[in-house]
Amino acid sequence: MKNEHKLKSIVKERYGKIAEQGKAENAASCCGATVSSNKIYNIMMDDYTGTKGYNEHADLGLGCGLPTKFAKINKGDTVIDLGSGAGNDCFVARRETGSQGKVIGIDFTPAMIQKARSNVEKLGYNNVEFREGDIDDMPVNGDVADVIVSNCVLNLVPDKAKVISEIFRVLKPGGHFSIADIVLVGDLPQALVQDAEMYAGCVAGAMQKSDYLQAITGQGFENISLQKEKPIRIPEDILEKYLSKSEAAQFNKSGIGIFSITVYAEKPYVDQQKPKIKLSELQDISSCEPNSGCC
């Protein structure tokens, strides 16, 4: 795997190009970053159609979940979206905060920031802004956000622990996050792990699910739950770009899993050392709907 600076450069370059692609092309590949499949697949993304606040011009088909659905956003909240792209989740969040709230999108790709600012200007929202910057060093003061959301972005950052630390810093005491991301169960073939295109496509940069959850608990977050989990299957014609047919067949039979998970967690009201939550105590929920009592 390449060094951190090189990986960030790869992602920034690729997502600059993605900003100019259409949703259909992005949805037919891994997070829009790999070559498109010759079949019709929505490999990772969830359907936003019908979601209040949705704006089709801001939807590039890059997500792997619907984090705002589980984010418990209230009127007047300050919401930060990490890796905000063209602004899709920001505009959904703005529908929940109302005009009295504030939404900040952070993205390190200039083309995405430009596209998002163009979209917000067309919508006429004066309480949604987009800031260019890294999510592992956010251009935001500490203790300012009621809610943080992110959709299929942390897997693209080499130092994920640093991002989680930044989330903790930026959230207000008692604030919470809802993050959709890609995780692994088992080890990917080295051909996938070492390929830069697959890294930019969210797969090769993904953490093991257990490590991902442990990083959250280790930072001090409380009331952690898995709000949703779904398996991700890479189409054969994309997989065989990296593996031989026999290797691809073996991979598909291996039991190694690629999953989209949506995680919820809260920052304690008092920032102090508390007993760590055991992973065995986490709710492992495959499809928990909001306000159902299971999250």
C-alpha positions as CSV (number, residue, x, y, z in Angstrom):
1,M,0.0,0.0,0.0
2,K,1.3,3.4,-0.9
3,N,2.0,6.1,1.6
4,E,-0.7,8.4,3.0
5,H,0.1,11.4,0.8
6,K,0.1,9.3,-2.3
7,L,-3.2,7.7,-1.4
8,K,-4.8,11.1,-0.8
9,S,-3.6,12.3,-4.1
10,I,-5.1,9.3,-5.9
11,V,-8.5,9.8,-4.2
12,K,-8.5,13.6,-4.9
13,E,-7.6,13.1,-8.6
14,R,-10.2,10.4,-9.1
15,Y,-13.0,12.2,-7.3
16,G,-12.3,15.3,-9.2
17,K,-13.1,13.4,-12.4
18,I,-16.1,11.7,-10.7
19,A,-17.6,15.2,-10.1
20,E,-18.0,15.5,-13.9
21,Q,-19.5,12.0,-14.3
22,G,-23.2,11.2,-14.3
23,K,-25.0,9.3,-11.6
24,A,-25.6,6.3,-13.8
25,E,-21.9,5.9,-14.5
26,N,-21.0,6.3,-10.8
27,A,-23.7,3.9,-9.6
28,A,-22.4,1.2,-12.0
29,S,-19.0,1.1,-10.4
30,C,-17.5,0.9,-6.9
31,C,-18.3,4.3,-5.4
32,G,-17.9,5.7,-8.9
33,A,-14.2,5.2,-8.9
34,T,-13.6,1.9,-10.7
35,V,-14.4,0.9,-14.3
36,S,-18.1,0.5,-14.9
37,S,-19.7,-2.9,-15.0
38,N,-21.2,-4.1,-18.2
39,K,-24.3,-5.1,-16.2
40,I,-26.7,-2.8,-14.5
41,Y,-25.7,-2.7,-10.8
42,N,-26.1,-0.3,-8.0
43,I,-23.2,-1.8,-6.2
44,M,-23.2,0.2,-3.0
45,M,-25.6,3.1,-3.1
46,D,-29.0,3.2,-1.5
47,D,-32.0,4.9,-3.3
48,Y,-32.6,8.5,-2.1
49,T,-35.7,8.8,-4.3
50,G,-38.6,10.0,-2.1
51,T,-36.3,11.2,0.7
52,K,-37.4,14.7,1.8
53,G,-34.9,17.3,0.9
54,Y,-33.4,15.2,-1.9
55,N,-32.0,17.1,-4.9
56,E,-31.2,14.9,-7.9
57,H,-28.5,17.4,-9.2
58,A,-26.5,16.8,-6.0
59,D,-26.8,13.0,-6.1
60,L,-23.7,11.5,-7.8
61,G,-24.5,8.0,-6.8
62,L,-21.4,7.7,-4.5
63,G,-22.9,6.6,-1.2
64,C,-23.3,3.2,0.5
65,G,-26.2,4.0,2.8
66,L,-28.6,6.6,4.0
67,P,-27.0,8.0,7.1
68,T,-29.3,11.0,7.4
69,K,-32.2,8.5,7.8
70,F,-30.8,7.4,11.2
71,A,-29.2,10.7,12.2
72,K,-31.9,12.0,14.6
73,I,-31.5,15.5,13.3
74,N,-33.7,18.1,15.0
75,K,-34.8,21.6,14.0
76,G,-32.1,24.1,14.7
77,D,-29.3,21.6,14.8
78,T,-25.8,22.3,13.4
79,V,-24.9,19.3,11.1
80,I,-21.6,18.6,9.5
81,D,-21.3,16.2,6.5
82,L,-17.9,14.7,6.0
83,G,-16.9,14.1,2.4
84,S,-19.9,16.1,1.2
85,G,-19.4,15.7,-2.5
86,A,-22.0,17.7,-4.5
87,G,-24.1,18.3,-1.4
88,N,-26.6,15.4,-1.5
89,D,-26.7,14.6,2.2
90,C,-26.3,18.2,3.2
91,F,-29.5,19.1,1.4
92,V,-31.3,16.2,3.0
93,A,-30.0,17.3,6.4
94,R,-31.1,20.9,5.8
95,R,-34.6,19.7,5.3
96,E,-34.4,18.3,8.9
97,T,-32.7,21.3,10.5
98,G,-34.9,23.8,8.9
99,S,-34.0,27.4,8.2
100,Q,-33.0,27.9,11.8
101,G,-30.3,25.3,11.7
102,K,-26.9,25.2,10.0
103,V,-25.3,22.6,7.7
104,I,-21.6,22.5,6.8
105,G,-20.2,20.2,4.1
106,I,-16.5,19.4,4.2
107,D,-14.7,17.9,1.1
108,F,-11.1,18.0,0.0
109,T,-11.8,17.8,-3.8
110,P,-12.0,21.3,-5.3
111,A,-14.3,20.2,-8.2
112,M,-16.8,18.7,-5.7
113,I,-16.8,21.9,-3.6
114,Q,-17.4,24.0,-6.7
115,K,-20.3,21.7,-7.7
116,A,-21.8,21.8,-4.2
117,R,-21.6,25.6,-4.1
118,S,-23.3,25.8,-7.5
119,N,-26.1,23.6,-6.2
120,V,-26.7,25.5,-3.0
121,E,-26.7,28.8,-4.9
122,K,-29.5,27.4,-7.2
123,L,-31.4,26.2,-4.2
124,G,-31.1,29.6,-2.4
125,Y,-30.1,28.1,1.0
126,N,-28.3,30.7,3.2
127,N,-27.6,28.2,6.0
128,V,-25.7,25.6,4.0
129,E,-22.0,26.1,3.3
130,F,-19.2,24.0,1.9
131,R,-15.6,24.1,3.1
132,E,-12.6,22.7,1.4
133,G,-10.4,20.6,3.7
134,D,-9.4,17.2,5.0
135,I,-11.8,15.3,7.3
136,D,-8.8,14.2,9.4
137,D,-8.0,17.8,10.1
138,M,-11.4,19.6,9.8
139,P,-11.6,23.3,9.2
140,V,-14.1,23.6,12.1
141,N,-13.8,24.6,15.8
142,G,-14.3,22.1,18.5
143,D,-17.6,21.4,20.2
144,V,-19.7,22.9,17.4
145,A,-21.8,20.1,15.8
146,D,-24.9,18.6,17.2
147,V,-24.8,15.9,14.5
148,I,-22.1,14.6,12.1
149,V,-23.0,12.4,9.1
150,S,-20.9,10.8,6.4
151,N,-21.6,8.5,3.5
152,C,-19.0,6.1,2.3
153,V,-16.0,8.4,3.0
154,L,-13.9,7.2,6.0
155,N,-12.8,4.2,4.1
156,L,-11.0,6.5,1.7
157,V,-8.9,8.1,4.4
158,P,-5.6,6.4,5.3
159,D,-5.7,7.4,9.0
160,K,-9.2,6.5,10.0
161,A,-8.4,6.8,13.7
162,K,-7.5,10.4,13.2
163,V,-10.9,11.1,11.5
164,I,-12.7,9.5,14.5
165,S,-10.7,11.6,16.8
166,E,-11.6,14.7,14.8
167,I,-15.3,13.7,15.0
168,F,-15.1,13.5,18.7
169,R,-13.4,16.9,18.9
170,V,-15.9,18.7,16.7
171,L,-19.1,17.2,18.2
172,K,-20.7,19.1,21.1
173,P,-20.9,17.1,24.4
174,G,-24.0,15.0,24.0
175,G,-23.8,15.2,20.2
176,H,-23.8,12.2,18.0
177,F,-22.9,10.8,14.5
178,S,-24.5,8.6,11.9
179,I,-22.0,7.3,9.4
180,A,-22.4,4.9,6.5
181,D,-19.1,3.1,5.5
182,I,-17.6,0.1,4.0
183,V,-16.0,-2.6,6.2
184,L,-14.5,-6.1,5.7
185,V,-14.9,-9.4,7.4
186,G,-11.8,-11.4,6.4
187,D,-8.8,-10.4,4.2
188,L,-9.1,-9.3,0.6
189,P,-6.8,-10.8,-2.1
190,Q,-3.6,-8.8,-2.3
191,A,-4.4,-7.8,-6.0
192,L,-7.4,-5.8,-4.7
193,V,-5.6,-4.4,-1.7
194,Q,-2.7,-3.1,-3.7
195,D,-4.6,-1.6,-6.6
196,A,-5.0,2.2,-6.4
197,E,-8.3,2.2,-8.4
198,M,-9.8,-0.3,-5.9
199,Y,-8.6,1.9,-3.1
200,A,-10.4,4.9,-4.6
201,G,-13.4,2.7,-5.1
202,C,-13.8,2.3,-1.3
203,V,-13.0,-1.4,-1.1
204,A,-9.2,-1.8,-0.7
205,G,-9.1,1.0,1.9
206,A,-11.8,-0.5,4.1
207,M,-11.1,-1.7,7.7
208,Q,-12.0,-4.9,9.3
209,K,-15.4,-4.5,10.9
210,S,-14.2,-5.4,14.4
211,D,-11.3,-2.9,14.1
212,Y,-13.6,-0.2,12.9
213,L,-16.0,-0.6,15.8
214,Q,-13.1,-0.9,18.3
215,A,-11.7,2.4,17.0
216,I,-15.0,4.1,17.8
217,T,-15.3,2.6,21.3
218,G,-11.6,3.4,22.0
219,Q,-12.1,7.1,21.3
220,G,-14.7,7.3,24.0
221,F,-18.0,7.3,22.2
222,E,-21.1,5.8,23.9
223,N,-24.4,4.2,22.9
224,I,-22.9,2.7,19.8
225,S,-25.2,0.7,17.5
226,L,-25.3,-0.7,14.0
227,Q,-28.3,0.8,12.5
228,K,-28.1,-1.1,9.2
229,E,-25.8,-3.6,7.5
230,K,-25.9,-5.0,4.0
231,P,-23.5,-7.2,2.0
232,I,-21.7,-5.7,-1.0
233,R,-21.0,-8.0,-4.0
234,I,-18.5,-6.9,-6.6
235,P,-19.7,-7.9,-10.1
236,E,-17.7,-10.5,-11.9
237,D,-16.6,-8.3,-14.8
238,I,-15.1,-5.8,-12.3
239,L,-13.6,-8.5,-10.1
240,E,-11.9,-10.2,-13.0
241,K,-10.1,-7.0,-13.9
242,Y,-8.0,-7.7,-10.8
243,L,-8.2,-11.4,-10.4
244,S,-8.1,-14.4,-12.7
245,K,-11.3,-16.3,-13.2
246,S,-10.2,-19.0,-10.9
247,E,-9.1,-16.5,-8.3
248,A,-12.4,-14.7,-8.6
249,A,-14.3,-17.9,-8.1
250,Q,-12.2,-18.8,-5.1
251,F,-12.8,-15.3,-3.6
252,N,-16.5,-15.6,-4.1
253,K,-16.5,-18.9,-2.2
254,S,-14.1,-17.8,0.5
255,G,-16.7,-16.3,2.9
256,I,-14.8,-13.0,2.9
257,G,-17.4,-10.3,3.3
258,I,-17.6,-6.7,2.1
259,F,-20.3,-4.8,4.0
260,S,-21.9,-1.5,4.1
261,I,-22.7,-0.5,7.7
262,T,-24.4,2.5,9.2
263,V,-23.0,3.2,12.7
264,Y,-24.5,5.5,15.3
265,A,-22.6,6.8,18.4
266,E,-22.8,9.6,20.9
267,K,-20.2,11.8,22.5
268,P,-20.5,11.8,26.3
269,Y,-21.9,14.9,27.9
270,V,-18.9,14.9,30.2
271,D,-15.5,14.4,28.5
272,Q,-13.9,12.0,30.9
273,Q,-12.6,8.5,31.0
274,K,-15.4,5.9,31.2
275,P,-15.5,2.1,31.0
276,K,-15.1,1.0,27.5
277,I,-18.0,-0.7,25.8
278,K,-17.3,-4.3,24.9
279,L,-17.8,-5.2,21.3
280,S,-20.1,-8.1,22.4
281,E,-22.4,-5.4,23.8
282,L,-22.9,-3.7,20.5
283,Q,-26.2,-4.1,18.8
284,D,-25.6,-6.0,15.5
285,I,-28.8,-4.9,13.7
286,S,-29.2,-5.7,10.0
287,S,-32.1,-3.4,9.2
288,C,-33.2,-1.3,12.2
289,E,-35.7,1.4,11.3
290,P,-35.7,4.7,13.1
291,N,-38.0,5.0,16.1
292,S,-38.6,1.3,16.1
293,G,-37.1,0.8,19.6
294,C,-34.3,-1.5,18.4
295,C,-31.6,1.2,18.0
